[in-house]
Amino acid sequence: MHDPGSARPSVSVVVPTLNERRNIERLLTGLDPGYEVVLSDGGSVDGTVEAARAVRPGCRVVTQGWSRGTSAVAGLNAARGDALVLLEADGSTCPSEVPRMVMALDDADLVRGSRAERRSLADTALATVASARLGTRVTDPWCAATAFRRSALPRLGLPDLTRHAAAFELLLALRAAHEGLTVCEVPGIRAAPWHQRFPRTSLAESSRAIKGLLAERRPAPAVPAPRPAVEGVVPRPSDRF
């Protein structure tokens, strides 16, 4: 784990929130105390921020007008870690999965989570398009759990992604692939025991995501960013593949 007195933490976990009081306490309690937590709140009125500070007094809070993309971008820009992890507040990714995501950065610049669950035809179509566009296998296009190296951040064009919402993480991975960075999946991502599943994404949502992927244009070739080692994360046996 990082030294509390060091200038930069090894891992920053960025959590976009909007009225997530009933979830945020359980999520933050499950995160390693050595991680920096950045709460990017879009104006919660249910006490989300207060609940987060009660269980994690040292968490950093960023506030801005709510949209999914804007919130994620604000949190990532505020984070100071060498490894940056985007995590949903709803527990769709169990906090204990974060070490596995960070470990995967030993062999990649950006990693996406993949859950073991059935896919709808719309999701399968989106995964097919995403795989073709990224040049790597995408099995779970709607899994938001994403981790990447800080060295990749300047190359992802984050301000231009603030207009995107549900497909933000997928387009983030596409930007990385277009920049020549290595992108891979971490399979078998588990949800927290308290996570409440929502209805499956609609055909309209998948169609919008496909349009967003097809609209992205590959920039001119760039020199790959250096990949400094991410230190200080010691996985527990249960966190291994």
Backbone torsions as a table, in degrees:
resi	resn	phi	psi	omega
1	MET	NA	159.2	-176.5
2	HIS	-78.1	155.7	177.1
3	ASP	-74.8	123.8	-178.9
4	PRO	-55.1	-23.2	-178.9
5	GLY	-92.0	-0.3	-178.7
6	SER	-74.0	161.0	-176.6
7	ALA	-71.9	-28.6	-176.5
8	ARG	-139.9	131.7	176.4
9	PRO	-73.0	158.0	178.7
10	SER	-72.0	-39.4	-174.7
11	VAL	-130.6	131.7	172.2
12	SER	-116.8	129.8	176.2
13	VAL	-107.1	120.0	-178.1
14	VAL	-103.1	124.4	-177.1
15	VAL	-123.6	105.4	172.8
16	PRO	-71.4	136.6	-177.4
17	THR	-137.4	150.1	168.5
18	LEU	-154.2	104.5	-178.3
19	ASN	55.5	61.2	-178.3
20	GLU	-118.1	30.2	-175.8
21	ARG	-55.3	-43.2	-174.6
22	ARG	-70.8	-16.6	-179.9
23	ASN	-103.5	-34.2	-167.2
24	ILE	-64.2	-35.0	179.9
25	GLU	-62.9	-45.2	-179.3
26	ARG	-67.7	-37.5	180.0
27	LEU	-64.9	-50.6	-175.7
28	LEU	-69.2	-31.4	176.8
29	THR	-63.4	-31.0	-178.1
30	GLY	-83.5	-6.0	-179.4
31	LEU	-87.7	146.4	177.2
32	ASP	-55.6	131.7	-179.1
33	PRO	-64.9	-14.8	178.5
34	GLY	-80.9	-10.5	-179.8
35	TYR	-81.0	144.7	167.2
36	GLU	-77.4	134.8	176.3
37	VAL	-112.9	127.6	175.4
38	VAL	-116.0	113.6	177.3
39	LEU	-93.7	115.4	179.6
40	SER	-104.1	96.9	-170.5
41	ASP	-99.9	136.0	-176.6
42	GLY	-97.9	23.8	177.7
43	GLY	103.2	40.7	-179.7
44	SER	-61.3	143.1	179.0
45	VAL	-117.8	9.1	-177.2
46	ASP	-106.0	10.0	-179.9
47	GLY	86.6	21.5	179.6
48	THR	-57.5	-49.1	-176.4
49	VAL	-63.9	-43.2	-179.7
50	GLU	-64.0	-40.3	179.2
51	ALA	-65.1	-38.9	178.9
52	ALA	-65.0	-42.9	-179.0
53	ARG	-70.5	-25.4	178.8
54	ALA	-67.9	-37.1	-178.8
55	VAL	-96.6	-19.4	-179.2
56	ARG	-138.8	76.2	-174.7
57	PRO	-55.8	-28.1	-177.2
58	GLY	-88.8	4.0	-177.9
59	CYS	-67.7	146.0	177.8
60	ARG	-93.9	140.4	-176.7
61	VAL	-120.0	128.7	174.9
62	VAL	-117.9	133.3	179.6
63	THR	-121.6	144.8	179.3
64	GLN	-165.6	167.7	175.9
65	GLY	-59.1	140.1	-171.3
66	TRP	-79.3	127.8	157.2
67	SER	-158.4	149.6	-174.4
68	ARG	-57.6	-47.2	-178.4
69	GLY	-66.8	-44.9	-179.4
70	THR	-60.1	-42.0	-179.0
71	SER	-63.9	-44.7	-179.8
72	ALA	-63.8	-44.0	-179.1
73	VAL	-63.1	-43.9	179.9
74	ALA	-61.2	-42.8	179.8
75	GLY	-66.4	-42.5	179.6
76	LEU	-64.8	-39.5	179.3
77	ASN	-68.1	-26.0	-179.9
78	ALA	-86.2	-20.8	-176.1
79	ALA	-69.0	149.5	-175.8
80	ARG	-117.1	-2.3	-173.9
81	GLY	-72.2	163.0	173.8
82	ASP	-76.5	-28.6	173.5
83	ALA	-117.7	128.9	-178.1
84	LEU	-110.9	128.1	-177.1
85	VAL	-122.8	124.8	174.4
86	LEU	-93.6	128.0	-176.0
87	LEU	-135.9	135.1	175.7
88	GLU	-74.9	145.8	-179.8
89	ALA	-76.4	-15.4	-172.7
90	ASP	-81.3	0.3	179.3
91	GLY	81.5	10.9	177.5
92	SER	-62.9	-21.6	167.9
93	THR	-120.6	123.6	-179.7
94	CYS	-65.3	136.2	180.0
95	PRO	-57.0	-27.2	180.0
96	SER	-70.7	-7.6	178.0
97	GLU	-83.8	-13.2	-176.7
98	VAL	-58.3	-43.4	178.5
99	PRO	-57.9	-37.1	178.0
100	ARG	-64.9	-39.5	178.3
101	MET	-62.6	-44.2	-179.1
102	VAL	-67.8	-40.4	178.0
103	MET	-58.5	-36.2	-178.2
104	ALA	-64.7	-18.8	178.0
105	LEU	-71.1	-6.5	172.8
106	ASP	-64.3	-26.6	-175.2
107	ASP	-121.2	6.1	-178.6
108	ALA	-151.4	163.2	177.3
109	ASP	-91.6	-30.8	178.1
110	LEU	-142.3	135.1	178.7
111	VAL	-126.7	144.5	177.8
112	ARG	-117.6	147.4	175.8
113	GLY	-83.0	157.7	176.1
114	SER	-140.7	124.1	-177.6
115	ARG	-95.0	150.4	178.9
116	ALA	-89.2	89.8	179.1
117	GLU	-152.8	163.7	-179.1
118	ARG	-70.0	145.2	179.6
119	ARG	-108.7	144.6	172.9
120	SER	-78.2	168.2	177.3
121	LEU	-62.6	-36.7	178.5
122	ALA	-65.0	-41.5	178.8
123	ASP	-65.6	-39.6	179.3
124	THR	-63.6	-40.5	177.7
125	ALA	-63.3	-43.9	178.4
126	LEU	-63.1	-41.6	179.2
127	ALA	-63.0	-37.5	179.2
128	THR	-64.7	-46.0	178.5
129	VAL	-64.9	-43.0	-179.6
130	ALA	-62.6	-41.4	179.6
131	SER	-61.3	-42.4	179.8
132	ALA	-66.5	-39.8	-177.3
133	ARG	-73.8	-36.8	-178.0
134	LEU	-83.6	-21.7	-176.5
135	GLY	74.5	20.8	177.1
136	THR	-150.3	159.7	-174.4
137	ARG	-69.2	129.8	173.5
138	VAL	-120.7	115.6	-178.6
139	THR	-105.7	-24.2	-177.6
140	ASP	-131.8	84.3	-172.8
141	PRO	-67.1	-18.5	-176.3
142	TRP	-100.6	3.5	176.5
143	CYS	-72.8	121.4	-174.5
144	ALA	-84.9	-17.1	-176.8
145	ALA	-62.0	117.3	-176.1
146	THR	-140.7	138.7	176.0
147	ALA	-133.9	142.2	176.3
148	PHE	-152.9	164.9	-178.2
149	ARG	-78.6	142.5	178.3
150	ARG	-57.6	-32.8	-179.0
151	SER	-62.0	-20.8	179.4
152	ALA	-84.2	-18.3	-171.4
153	LEU	-54.3	-46.8	-176.8
154	PRO	-65.9	-14.5	-174.0
155	ARG	-98.0	1.6	-173.1
156	LEU	-98.7	-3.9	177.0
157	GLY	59.2	46.9	-172.9
158	LEU	-58.4	-42.9	-178.1
159	PRO	-55.5	-33.0	-178.5
160	ASP	-74.1	-10.2	-178.5
161	LEU	-98.8	1.7	-176.5
162	THR	-67.0	-19.8	-178.7
163	ARG	-76.4	-13.4	-176.8
164	HIS	-90.6	149.2	-177.6
165	ALA	-118.5	-94.4	-171.5
166	ALA	-62.1	-33.2	-176.7
167	ALA	-94.7	17.3	-175.0
168	PHE	-55.9	-51.1	-175.7
169	GLU	-64.0	-35.7	179.0
170	LEU	-67.1	-41.1	177.5
171	LEU	-69.7	-30.3	174.7
172	LEU	-61.7	-44.2	178.2
173	ALA	-64.4	-38.4	178.8
174	LEU	-64.9	-41.4	176.5
175	ARG	-58.5	-43.5	-179.9
176	ALA	-62.2	-43.8	179.8
177	ALA	-62.8	-41.0	178.8
178	HIS	-65.9	-24.8	178.3
179	GLU	-85.3	2.3	180.0
180	GLY	82.4	12.3	178.4
181	LEU	-83.7	155.3	-179.0
182	THR	-83.7	126.8	-179.4
183	VAL	-121.6	135.6	177.7
184	CYS	-147.2	170.1	178.8
185	GLU	-106.7	148.9	170.0
186	VAL	-107.8	110.7	-174.7
187	PRO	-79.6	164.3	173.1
188	GLY	69.1	28.4	178.3
189	ILE	-65.7	130.0	-178.1
190	ARG	-100.1	149.6	172.8
191	ALA	-86.1	157.5	174.8
192	ALA	-66.8	149.4	-179.5
193	PRO	-57.2	-27.6	-177.5
194	TRP	-91.8	1.3	-179.0
195	HIS	-66.3	134.1	176.4
196	GLN	-105.5	118.0	-177.4
197	ARG	-68.7	142.7	176.6
198	PHE	-104.0	165.6	177.7
199	PRO	-55.4	150.3	-179.9
200	ARG	-61.9	154.3	178.8
201	THR	-62.4	147.6	-176.5
202	SER	-85.4	166.8	176.2
203	LEU	-61.1	-37.2	179.8
204	ALA	-63.3	-41.5	179.0
205	GLU	-64.2	-44.4	178.6
206	SER	-63.9	-38.1	179.0
207	SER	-63.8	-41.6	177.9
208	ARG	-63.6	-39.8	179.2
209	ALA	-65.1	-40.8	178.2
210	ILE	-62.2	-43.0	178.2
211	LYS	-60.9	-39.5	178.3
212	GLY	-63.6	-40.9	178.7
213	LEU	-65.6	-41.9	-178.7
214	LEU	-70.8	-24.8	-179.3
215	ALA	-77.8	-21.6	-179.8
216	GLU	-70.1	130.5	-179.7
217	ARG	-107.2	140.4	179.3
218	ARG	-71.7	126.4	178.8
219	PRO	-76.1	175.8	175.7
220	ALA	-61.3	148.0	-179.7
221	PRO	-54.9	141.0	179.8
222	ALA	-127.4	158.8	176.9
223	VAL	-73.4	129.1	-178.8
224	PRO	-55.8	142.4	178.9
225	ALA	-72.1	147.2	175.4
226	PRO	-63.8	151.4	-177.4
227	ARG	-120.5	85.6	177.3
228	PRO	-64.9	148.7	179.9
229	ALA	-66.5	143.4	174.7
230	VAL	-95.1	112.3	-174.1
231	GLU	-103.7	161.8	168.2
232	GLY	93.1	4.0	179.1
233	VAL	-106.6	112.7	-179.5
234	VAL	-107.9	109.5	-176.1
235	PRO	-73.1	147.5	171.0
236	ARG	-82.7	156.5	-179.3
237	PRO	-52.8	-35.5	-177.3
238	SER	-73.1	-12.3	-177.5
239	ASP	-92.8	-3.4	-179.6
240	ARG	-81.2	164.1	178.5
241	PHE	-63.2	NA	NA
